[in-house]
Amino acid sequence: MTSLPPQPLSPLDGRYREAVRELGSHLSEAGLNRARLHVEVEWLIYLTDHEYFGSSRLTADQARSLRRTIADFGSEDVDELATLEATTRHDVKAVEYFIRRRLDALGLTAIAELTHFAATSEDINNLAYALTVRDAIQQVWRPKLIGVLDAMRSLSVELRGEAMLARTHGQPATPTTMGKELAVFVHRIDRLVRRLDAVEYLGKFNGASGTLAAHLAADPQIDWMNVSREFVTSLGLAWNPLTTQIESHDWQAELYGVVVHIGRVLHNLCTDIWTYISIGYFRQIPVPGATGSSTMPHKINPIRFENAEANLELSAAVLDSLSATLVTSRLQRDLTDSTTQRNIGVGLGHSLLALDNIGRGLGEIAIDGAKLAADLDGNWEVLAEAVQTVIRAEVVAGRSSIADPYAVLKDLTRGRRVDGARLAEFIAGLDIGADAKASLTALTPAGYAGLASQLVDMVAPSS
């Protein structure tokens, strides 16, 4: 058997590449290296801006040219870094040498020794990861989530008045509306998005053991704690002042916990929509040219929601593992976080792929109002709740002497189908007031959805 040319091992880099491509700009090895360059360059500029150790402030053109190293970072730079790392056998050291070459090219050799000054690799890495994860979430993952959320919100409003039979424990239950049921998911995720937005992206810059010892040795007169805080926050990150050699990664555990929680709510949405499709409440809109089954031409399978379920499960497995692993480091440093963090893109990638599937799936379903109406009309027994509740009120008001309203309705309906005529006959014989009898007689399953339609207003987009 002839060997194949190199192939992607992960489907995220193969079959599903297009759906997750944007994440690669941030959470790939190249994206990480670009962020490392960004941190190193900004540290160098910070030091020269303050003219530490006799350095001179860079001119605007020099600073701009140095920053262009990051802005123009491309495939040739990726290859150059790979070549340097093949020699150094150390990724961050390769980044340092890369910058030194650029300083030479810009005539800035005199400040070369300020490159990576007093920094340990983790000073660079923790900030680089914080930047890449922040940007991946805020620029790629969150907008995709909001797109799906907006689609759910619009569908909820559209279907606010579509009465349907609820199914608690899978059994016919008090009616609701499809719009209200979707609104529940929107409401849940809205709350979780607020938690997502509240997560701090932390960074540290305090040396090999978190003590700023090398910094202090270089110049004990400088307020290095303030320098550390200023530099970290200048990158748009929150400062963590107290760490070992590594930033403790607690913020990552918090972030991935929220992402996974959102994913599990979306998983619940997928299983519900799958079920609604299965019982005919939603029908699927055929996609031209698509095939549902290799042997059954009639089929339209709910593959968008099934694929989303599986990818959300994979995402949760990876991100849960990251959360558990990253919060522990032996003594002042071990490398368990190094390989682990390289899989952040895998966890978020499967989640992003799920969001893509859900968004597409929501656009390929339509409500079947006739099926909803038929199901309601076939289950008048769900009005037993309303009847026995009205009887209770009548008893309290002194207009009825029925001893146990619940038991009376239980005898009539439990485990039985009751049609409209039988229920009307039953109501006619009840010992209750005329007004109560009239209101119950007028009630239908389709009209017994309470405030479901109004509840959708809680998630409706503001005008």
For each residue, the residues with C-beta under 8 A, 3 or more apart:
1:
2:
3:
4: 7
5:
6:
7: 4 14
8: 11 13 14 17
9: 13
10: 13 14 346
11: 8 14 15 16
12: 16 17 20 345 346 349 350 353
13: 8 9 10 17
14: 7 8 10 11 17
15: 11
16: 11 12 19 20 349 353
17: 8 12 13 14 20 21
18: 21
19: 16 352 353 356
20: 12 16 17 23 24 349 352 353 356
21: 17 18 24
22: 25 26 139 140
23: 20 26 27 28 136 140 141 345 348 349 352
24: 20 21 27 28 30 31 345
25: 22 28 31
26: 22 23 31 132 133 135 136 139 140 345
27: 23 24 31 32 132 133 136 344 345 348 349
28: 23 24 25 31 32 345
29: 32 33 342
30: 24 33 34 73 78
31: 24 25 26 27 28 34 35 132
32: 27 28 29 35 36 128 129 132 342
33: 29 30 36 37 73 78 81 91 95
34: 30 31 37 38 70 73
35: 31 32 38 39 127 128 129 131 132
36: 32 33 39 40 91 92 95 124 125 128
37: 33 34 40 41 69 70 73 95 98 99
38: 34 35 41 42 70 128 131
39: 35 36 42 43 124 127 128 131 235
40: 36 37 43 44 95 96 99 115 116 124
41: 37 38 44 45 66 67 69 70 99
42: 38 39 45 46 231 234 235
43: 39 40 46 47 116 117 119 205 231
44: 40 41 47 48 66 99 111 114 115 117
45: 41 42 48 49 58 63 66 67
46: 42 43 49 50 227 230 231 234
47: 43 44 50 52 53 55 114 117
48: 44 45 51 52 55 56 57 58 111 114
49: 45 46 57 58
50: 46 47 227
51: 48 54 55 56 57
52: 47 48 55 114 219 222
53: 47 114 218 219
54: 51
55: 47 48 51 52 110 111 114
56: 48 51
57: 48 49 51
58: 45 48 49 62 63 66 108
59: 62 63
60: 63 64
61: 64 65
62: 58 59 65 66 106 108
63: 45 58 59 60 66 67
64: 60 61 67 68
65: 61 62 68 69 106
66: 41 44 45 58 62 63 69 102 103 106 108
67: 41 45 63 64 70 71
68: 64 65 71 72
69: 37 41 65 66 72 73 99 102
70: 34 37 38 41 67 73
71: 67 68
72: 68 69 77
73: 30 33 34 37 69 70 77 78
74: 77 78
75: 78 79
76: 79 80
77: 72 73 74 80 81 98
78: 30 33 73 74 75 81 82
79: 75 76 82 83
80: 76 77 83 84 98
81: 33 77 78 84 85 94 95 98
82: 78 79 85 86
83: 79 80 86 87
84: 80 81 87 88 94 97 98
85: 81 82 88 89 90 91 94
86: 82 83 89
87: 83 84 94
88: 84 85 91 93 94 97
89: 85 86
90: 85 93 94 121
91: 33 36 85 88 94 95 121
92: 36 95 96 116 121 124 125
93: 88 90 96 97 121
94: 81 84 85 87 88 90 91 97 98
95: 33 36 37 40 81 91 92 98 99 124
96: 40 92 93 99 100 115 116
97: 84 88 93 94 100 101
98: 37 77 80 81 84 94 95 101 102
99: 37 40 41 44 69 95 96 102 103 115 116
100: 96 97 103 104 112 115
101: 97 98 104 105
102: 66 69 98 99 105 106
103: 66 99 100 106 108 109 111 112 115
104: 100 101 107 108 109 112
105: 101 102
106: 62 65 66 102 103
107: 104
108: 58 62 66 103 104 111 112
109: 103 104 112
110: 55
111: 44 48 55 103 108 114 115
112: 100 103 104 108 109 115
113: 117
114: 44 47 48 52 53 55 111 117
115: 40 44 96 99 100 103 111 112
116: 40 43 92 96 99 119 124
117: 43 44 47 113 114 218
118: 207 212 214 215 218
119: 43 116 123 124 205 207
120: 123 124 207 208 245
121: 90 91 92 93 124 125
122: 125 126 204 245 246 247 333
123: 119 120 126 127 204 205 206 207
124: 36 39 40 92 95 116 119 120 121 127 128
125: 36 92 121 122 128 129
126: 122 123 129 130 203 204 246 247
127: 35 39 123 124 130 131 203 204 205 232 235 237
128: 32 35 36 38 39 124 125 131 132
129: 32 35 125 126 132 133 252 341 344
130: 126 127 133 134 201 202 203 235 237 247 251
131: 35 38 39 127 128 134 135 201 235 236 237
132: 26 27 31 32 35 128 129 135 136
133: 26 27 129 130 136 137 201 252 255 344
134: 130 131 137 138 201 236 237
135: 26 131 132 138 139 140
136: 23 26 27 132 133 139 140 141 344 345 348
137: 133 134 140 141 142 196 255 259 348
138: 134 135 142
139: 22 26 135 136 142 143
140: 22 23 26 135 136 137 143 144 352
141: 23 136 137 144 145 259 348 351 352 355
142: 137 138 139 145 146 193 196
143: 139 140 146 147
144: 140 141 147 148 352 355 356 359
145: 141 142 148 149 189 193 262 355
146: 142 143 149 150 193
147: 143 144 150 151 355 359
148: 144 145 151 152 266 355 358 359 362
149: 145 146 152 153 186 189 190 193
150: 146 147 153 154 461
151: 147 148 154 155 359 362 363
152: 148 149 155 156 182 185 186 189 269 362
153: 149 150 156 157 186 459 460 461
154: 150 151 157 158 461
155: 151 152 158 159 179 182 362
156: 152 153 159 160 179 180 182 183 186 456 459 460
157: 153 154 160 179 456 460 461
158: 154 155 179
159: 155 156 162 177 178 179 182 367
160: 156 157 177 179 180 183 452 453 456
161: 177 179 453
162: 159 177 178 179 367 369 372
163: 175 176 177 372 373 376 445 446 447 449 452
164: 175 176 177 178 181 281 372 375 376
165: 172 173 175 372 375 376 379 382 445
166: 172 173 174 175 176 181
167: 170 171 172 173
168: 171 173
169: 173
170: 167
171: 167 168
172: 165 166 167 379 381 382
173: 165 166 167 168 169 382
174: 166 382 385 448 450
175: 163 164 165 166 376 382 445 446 448 449 452
176: 163 164 166 180 181 449 450 452
177: 159 160 161 162 163 164 180 181 449 452 453 456
178: 159 162 164 181 182 276 281 367 372
179: 155 156 157 158 159 160 161 162 182 183 452 453 456
180: 156 160 176 177 183 184 449 452 453 455 456
181: 164 166 176 177 178 184 185 272
182: 152 155 156 159 178 179 185 186
183: 156 160 179 180 186 187 455 456 458 459
184: 180 181 187 188
185: 152 181 182 188 189 265 266 268 269
186: 149 152 153 156 182 183 189 190 459
187: 183 184 190 191 458 459
188: 184 185 191 192 265
189: 145 149 152 185 186 192 193 262 265 266
190: 149 186 187 193 194 459
191: 187 188 194 195
192: 188 189 195 196 258 261 262 265
193: 142 145 146 149 189 190 196 197 262
194: 190 191 197 198
195: 191 192 198 199 258 261
196: 137 142 192 193 199 255 258 259 262
197: 193 194
198: 194 195
199: 195 196 251 254 255 258
200: 238 251
201: 130 131 133 134 236 237 238 251 255
202: 130 237 238 239 240 247 248 250 251
203: 126 127 130 232 235 237 238 239 240 247
204: 122 123 126 127 210 228 232 239 240 241 243 246 247
205: 43 119 123 127 228 231 232
206: 123 210 211 212 228 241 243
207: 118 119 120 123 210 211 212 213 214 215 245
208: 120 211 213 214 245
209: 213 244 245 332
210: 204 206 207 242 243 244 245 332
211: 206 207 208
212: 118 206 207 215 216 224 225 228
213: 207 208 209 216 217
214: 118 207 208 217 218
215: 118 207 212 218 219 222 224 227
216: 212 213 219 220 224
217: 213 214 220
218: 53 117 118 214 215
219: 52 53 215 216 222
220: 216 217
221:
222: 52 215 219 227
223: 226 227
224: 212 215 216 227 228
225: 212 228 229 241
226: 223 229 230
227: 46 50 215 222 223 224 230 231
228: 204 205 206 212 224 225 231 232 239 241
229: 225 226 232 233 239 241
230: 46 226 227 233 234
231: 42 43 46 205 227 228 234 235
232: 127 203 204 205 228 229 235 237 238 239 240
233: 229 230 236 237 238 239
234: 42 46 230 231
235: 39 42 127 130 131 203 231 232
236: 131 134 201 233
237: 127 130 131 134 201 202 203 232 233
238: 200 201 202 203 232 233 251
239: 202 203 204 228 229 232 233
240: 202 203 204 232 243 247 248
241: 204 206 225 228 229
242: 210
243: 204 206 210 240 246 247 248
244: 209 210 248 329 331 332 333
245: 120 122 207 208 209 210 332 333
246: 122 126 204 243 249 329 333 337
247: 122 126 130 202 203 204 240 243
248: 202 240 243 244 327 329
249: 246 252 253 326 327 329 337
250: 202 253 254 327
251: 130 199 200 201 202 238 254 255
252: 129 133 249 255 256 322 323 326 344
253: 249 250 256 257 322 323 324 326 327
254: 199 250 251 257 258
255: 133 137 196 199 201 251 252 258 259
256: 252 253 259 260 319 320 322 323 347
257: 253 254 260 261 323
258: 192 195 196 199 254 255 261 262
259: 137 141 196 255 256 262 263 315 319 347 348 351
260: 256 257 263 264 315 316 319 320 323
261: 192 195 257 258 264 265
262: 145 189 192 193 196 258 259 265 266
263: 259 260 266 267 312 315 316 351 354
264: 260 261 267 268 312 316
265: 185 188 189 192 261 262 268 269
266: 148 185 189 262 263 269 270 308 312 354 355 358
267: 263 264 270 271 308 309 312 313
268: 185 264 265 271 272
269: 152 185 265 266 272 273 358
270: 266 267 273 274 305 306 308 309 312 358 361
271: 267 268 274 275 305 309
272: 181 268 269 275 276
273: 269 270 276 277 282 302 305 361 365
274: 270 271 277 278 302 305 306 309
275: 271 272 278 279
276: 178 272 273 279 281 282
277: 273 274 280 281 282 283 284 302 305 365
278: 274 275 302
279: 275 276 371 375
280: 277 283 368 371
281: 164 178 276 277 367 368 371 372 375
282: 273 276 277 365 366 367 368
283: 277 280 365 366 367 368
284: 277 300 302 364 365 366
285: 364 365 366
286: 290 300
287: 290 364
288:
289:
290: 286 287 300
291: 294
292: 296 297 298 299 300 301
293: 296 297 299 301
294: 291
295:
296: 292 293 299
297: 292 293
298: 292
299: 292 293 296
300: 284 286 290 292
301: 292 293 306
302: 273 274 277 278 284 305 306 361
303: 306 307
304: 307 308 357 358 360 361 364
305: 270 271 273 274 277 302 308 309 357 358 361
306: 270 274 301 302 303 309 310
307: 303 304 310 311 353 354 357
308: 266 267 270 304 305 311 312 354 355 357 358 361
309: 267 270 271 274 305 306 312 313 354
310: 306 307 313 314
311: 307 308 314 315 350 351 353 354 357
312: 263 264 266 267 270 308 309 315 316 350 351 354
313: 267 309 310 316 317
314: 310 311 317 318 350
315: 259 260 263 311 312 318 319 347 348 349 350 351 354
316: 260 263 264 312 313 319 320
317: 313 314 320 321
318: 314 315 321 322 343 346 347 350
319: 256 259 260 315 316 322 323 347 348 351
320: 256 260 316 317 323 324
321: 317 318 324 325 340
322: 252 253 256 318 319 325 326 340 341 343 344 347
323: 252 253 256 257 260 319 320 326 327
324: 253 320 321 327 328
325: 321 322 328 336 337 340
326: 249 252 253 322 323 337 340 341
327: 248 249 250 253 323 324
328: 324 325 336
329: 244 246 248 249 332 333 334 336 337
330: 333 334 336
331: 244 334
332: 209 210 244 245 329
333: 122 244 245 246 329 330
334: 329 330 331 337
335: 338 339
336: 325 328 329 330 339 340
337: 246 249 325 326 329 334 340 341
338: 335 341 342
339: 335 336 342 343
340: 321 322 325 326 336 337 343
341: 129 322 326 337 338 344
342: 29 32 338 339 345
343: 318 322 339 340 346 347
344: 27 129 133 136 252 322 341 347 348
345: 12 23 24 26 27 28 136 342 348 349
346: 10 12 318 343 349 350
347: 256 259 315 318 319 322 343 344 350 351
348: 23 27 136 137 141 259 315 319 344 345 351 352
349: 12 16 20 23 27 315 345 346 352 353
350: 12 311 312 314 315 318 346 347 353 354
351: 141 259 263 311 312 315 319 347 348 354 355
352: 19 20 23 140 141 144 348 349 355 356
353: 12 16 19 20 307 311 349 350 356 357
354: 263 266 307 308 309 311 312 315 350 351 357 358
355: 141 144 145 147 148 266 308 351 352 358 359
356: 19 20 144 352 353 359 360
357: 304 305 307 308 311 353 354 360 361
358: 148 266 269 270 304 305 308 354 355 361 362
359: 144 147 148 151 355 356 362 363
360: 304 356 357 363 364
361: 270 273 302 304 305 308 357 358 364 365
362: 148 151 152 155 358 359 365
363: 151 359 360
364: 284 285 287 304 360 361
365: 273 277 282 283 284 285 361 362
366: 282 283 284 285
367: 159 162 178 281 282 283 372
368: 280 281 282 283 371 372
369: 162 372 373
370: 373 374
371: 279 280 281 368 374 375
372: 162 163 164 165 178 281 367 368 369 375 376
373: 163 369 370 376 377 446
374: 370 371 377 378
375: 164 165 279 281 371 372 378 379
376: 163 164 165 175 372 373 379 444 445 446
377: 373 374 380 420 445 446
378: 374 375 417
379: 165 172 375 376 382 417 445
380: 377 383 417 418 419 420 422 423 444 445
381: 172 384 412 413 416 417 418 423
382: 165 172 173 174 175 379 385 445 448
383: 380 386 387 423 440 443 444 445 448
384: 381 387 388 409 410 412 413 418
385: 174 382 388 389 409
386: 383 389 390 440 443 448
387: 383 384 390 391 405 409 423 426 427 430 440
388: 384 385 391 392 405 406 408 409
389: 385 386 392 393 405
390: 386 387 393 394 432 436 439 440
391: 387 388 394 395 400 402 405 408 409 430 432 436
392: 388 389 395 396 405
393: 389 390 396 397 436
394: 390 391 397 399 400 402 432 433 436
395: 391 392 398 399 400 401 402 405
396: 392 393
397: 393 394 400 433
398: 395
399: 394 395 432 433 436
400: 391 394 395 397 430 431 432 433
401: 395 431
402: 391 394 395 405 408 430 431 432
403:
404: 407 408
405: 387 388 389 391 392 395 402 408 409
406: 388 409 410
407: 404 410 411
408: 388 391 402 404 405 411 412
409: 384 385 387 388 391 405 406 412 413
410: 384 406 407 413 414
411: 407 408 414
412: 381 384 408 409 416 418 426
413: 381 384 409 410 416 418
414: 410 411
415:
416: 381 412 413
417: 378 379 380 381
418: 380 381 384 412 413 422 423 426
419: 380 422 423
420: 377 380 423 424 444
421: 424 425
422: 380 418 419 425 426
423: 380 381 383 387 418 419 420 426 427
424: 420 421 427 428 441
425: 421 422 428 429
426: 387 412 418 422 423 429 430
427: 387 423 424 430 437 440 441
428: 424 425 437 441
429: 425 426
430: 387 391 400 402 426 427 437 440
431: 400 401 402
432: 390 391 394 399 400 402 436 437 440
433: 394 397 399 400 436 437
434: 437 438
435: 438 439
436: 390 391 393 394 399 432 433 439 440
437: 427 428 430 432 433 434 440 441
438: 434 435 441 442
439: 390 435 436 442 443
440: 383 386 387 390 427 430 432 436 437 443
441: 424 427 428 437 438
442: 438 439 447
443: 383 386 439 440 447 448
444: 376 380 383 420 447 448
445: 163 165 175 376 377 379 380 382 383 448
446: 163 175 373 376 377 449
447: 163 442 443 444
448: 174 175 382 383 386 443 444 445
449: 163 175 176 177 180 446 452 453
450: 174 176
451: 454 455
452: 160 163 175 176 177 179 180 449 455 456
453: 160 161 177 179 180 449 456
454: 451 457
455: 180 183 451 452 458
456: 156 157 160 177 179 180 183 452 453 459 460
457: 454 460
458: 183 187 455
459: 153 156 183 186 187 190 456
460: 153 156 157 456 457
461: 150 153 154 157
462:
463:
